[in-house]
Amino acid sequence: MTEPLRIVPLGGVGEVGRNMTLIEYGDDAIAIDCGLMFPENDMLGIDLVIPDVTYLLDNPDLLKGIFLTHGHEDHIGALPYILPQVSAPLYATQLTRGLIEIKLKEAKLLSKTEINTITTNSVIEIGPFTIEPFHVCHSIPDAVGYAIYTPNGLVVHTGEYKFDQNPADGRLPDFDRLRRYGDEGVLVLLSDSTNAERPGHTPSEQIVSETFDQIFDQAKGRVIVSTFASNISRVQQVINTAMRHNRKLAVVGRSMVDNVKMALALGYLRAPEDMMVHVDDLEDYPDSQIAIVCTGTQGEPTSALVRMANQEHRQVSLKKGDTVILSATAIPGNEELVHRTLNNLFRLGVDVIYQSLMPVHVSGHASQEEQKMMLELVRPTYFIPIQGEYRMLVLHGRLGEAVGIPPENIFVIENGQVIEFEEDIAYLTERVPSGQVLVDGLGVGDVGSVVLRDRHLLSRDGFVVVVMALDEKTGQLIDGPDIISRGFVYVRDSEELIEEAKERVIELLESGKVHRDTAATAIRDSLSEFLYQRTRRAPMIFPMVLEV
């Protein structure tokens, strides 16, 4: 009798980003992807959000390999943070491997990590699993989905995909492979839900090339194109357009420079050597012969485009006559930063083109008609929508019903919810830990809900520090109190309020009702009440009681 096949989503279900799913059978499991998510607006000071791998830490011998679908941050970005906790060999296509190596080298993990290069012809045997990568079209070359043969049936994980008939790299989707899996019989399909709200088909990358041609043709000065550093296909489109318009191309931004250098070396980018120039040599050419590709589409404060927009870039100063293209859409939560960058660019008098004005970006994800086509090709017994916020998963599930999958065979789940598959039956079981692990600077997981709550309080009403010295024997006030305020009131403009607060502390200490061991708590409570009555604000109160 076979054991249950378990599917355990640790991230990417009920959210966009942080993708990581376990396929588990017996004492063996493989993970599909290991991505990060950018912080939400209320995560003050947080840099990144990564999956919670407590389940793997509690079962240290379970994970036998991590299979990456492609090289975007939401699929590989958590590796530098997860690999020190969970050791497992990586499996990735050549370009994805190149992007991973750049990350792991920077994190000083490259020499400690086993990375296996795979192709769409590979067949990988790990424990009870036989894994076949298959080619999908996405907004980056070398993207794959995975067919995973298990003792209980075939699992198909689409990765992120769209059915592009004119892909930037010229490689069409592998319809034949998907159709073959459907003919063999697929137990369960896990499929990308990101565009489940969009009817019709996702436009082809060819539209972006046509728009680039139009913009380059009309531009009189330099053309600066900002895109994700990992969007190698878009960089190739910029290269091709620059070539057609006789422009030299410079690459700006550390991550963009590293990725372009790697992709050129591996053959995923193609460009004549004489057209690529260093940014320091741009002054040797007229503006009409210059193109620049750089980072900064999300308004990241240290990115190349943002520093240009703020006139802080050491090598590139924007000016009237320049044309700037933002070839991406804002990730949810980054809209404010993107709009600020756009406004700063307009202030400089440059021509700014972004998705609201012209089609300079297309999604890399399947829309509704393509999602239905995937379901019809694969014809799964069970369907699990993944990679999307909850409403997207629900809508994708409805598409599954529309093509004939019984509603009871469609599982709309969230992170941590385990599904088990036995002979002729599938069911929800327990939940495993799947919370958000927050990365703040060098700290991983040391910032939790309590710290975030304190940051919200500090950002809203500031803080007040009360410093005083008490006699260690009698508890009488010797010096102070001195009051320091930050983010609450400006002391010089609120002298009367501060003096009243000091008097309140003195009266409390001289009342004889407060023991020196509990003085700090009493002062905090008394001042909190007083300041709220006077200002209707609730700053954090920090009493510092020194015994001398």
Secondary structure, 3 states (H helix, E strand, C coil): CCCCEEEEEEECEEECCCCEEEEEECCEEEEECCCCECCCCCCCCCCEEECCCHHHHHCCCCEEEEECCCCCHHHHCCHHHHCCCCCCCEEECHHHHHHHHHHHHHCCCHHHCCEEECCCCCCEEECCEEEEEEECECCCCCCEEEEEEECCEEEEECCCCECCCCCCCCCCCCHHHHHHHHHHCEEEEEEECCCCCCCCCCCCCHHHHHHHHHHHHHCCCCEEEECCCCCHHHHHHHHHHHHHCCCEEEEECHHHHHHHHHHHHHCCCCCCHHHECCHHHHHHCCHHHEEEEECCCCCCCCCHHHHHHCCCCCCCCCCCCCEEEECCCCCCCCHHHHHHHHHHHHHCCCEEECCCCCCCCCCCCCCHHHHHHHHHHHCEEEEEEECEEHHHHHHHHHHHHHCCCCHHHECCCCCCEEEEEECCEEEEEEECCCCCEEEECCEECCCCHHHHHHHHHHHHHCEEEEEEEECCCCCCEEEEEEEEEECCCCHHHCHHHHHHHHHHHHHHHHCCCCCHHHHHHHHHHHHHHHHHHHHCCCCEEEEEEEEC
